[in-house]
């Protein structure tokens, strides 16, 4: 079981090398993360971008672009299209966002004919958080893609996060469906969804994990809180996965851990046929690197 | 839980006689059922109605020792109000005799002088299962609440649990019935059942073990539950079956009574004392069983 982002990096180094396809990778942060990953032997990379711009940025930031292939595509949307196609054609295994706008990048992924989303699949997002106050990695959803997930979407999120947890070596991850309280209150949809998802898990409709909800955050991650509140639950105090009721809660949670706590994070778009890295401009180069490592791990069989 | 009605009768016998107040005591069938409870040693009759007509009814009995009291009233409406008053001031349980159900209910539900409590009023049906689980099993609500919402269903469960407690089961196993055992957002009852079973897990519904959704076969047959791989403390061992609406409960109760020919009884609870409103088609045995159930369920 991998317990830190650094352990993910070390694990990826042992595995068969994967290839990252970088959409419009012509900014320093992206290229530095790619350079670091290739240098450390985590993956190979193909960068689809304006080659002269790549050269300029590389020169200014002392980045060695001979380490990876650069395909000259000057226009942003075309670069995205070709980067996605490389993944579709299995020339690459992980998609990475460069300097392109998030909306354009997502359109490339969602494109019905040429994208990475299977028909009927739900697109979501998983963030892996390493924080010194918790003994293991936390997989959380959805802090970035679905604003107000319904039951079906939350079910999909759980399935995606469980698949990632399995890749992290957690055989039967404990999933906490987060609400403000641990009791069922029909006036709080989060508690209703928590109860439904937990029953669906009990009945084998959600497999490969143990789901409990509703759980307040303290109950999900603190054994002490669970004991004080006398909540009998396999998940309470020991969660591997946190499912948040909406994007505001999830987003505030992860930013709280990174900006007010000392967490490190990695993130992936989920639901796609191959892992796709979607880091926000505010995320550090380190988190881009860890996201790539996570993508490479998930892309491994 | 008592395994049979006979066990229940034997138990009641040891507790002394309870007053059975009959609203409309002219009704021969009601009076016959109360007499039988007297003969078994657990009931006496308090007959409220037209005095001369009641006496006419009683003339058909050789011995009227079973009658504790006759209360004469002037009209049909008073049968209800006076019978309720009789129960409130002197104790006992209430049985519908020759009175329109609407009049009796009006008296029972009257806010000031009726038998209401802060609880929901619901119907509890008890049957003697001689084919699968070989015990008395409770079912609710096939008689009062038409299409209960989440809170209504919780109250129905609590009422049924308190009856099961009276029948000797401290922590009854409650199965929430649907057509399937999985959660399906297109079937509202499966969602309600999932919520209610979590509410039980979190201590919001006490003194019982609740699981649902469960299909009937999973609820009552250990074999069926195992075959379907359902892991549940309740599946295969249900003491109480809760149905999503009155139609399911009503059909279920009548199927057990007519096709399976299980002995059965039904009472209304959530009132200060249990109330029996037998259907006109109920056999006299059902009325008698219901008197026993009502006495056992009384606080």
Interface residues (C-beta under 8 A of the other chain):
Chain A: X151 X152 X182 X183 X184 X186 X192 X194 X195 X196 X198 X199 X200 X202 X203 X204 X205 X214 X231 X232
Chain B: X150 X181 X182 X183 X185 X191 X193 X194 X195 X196 X197 X198 X199 X201 X202 X203 X204 X213 X229 X230 X231 X232
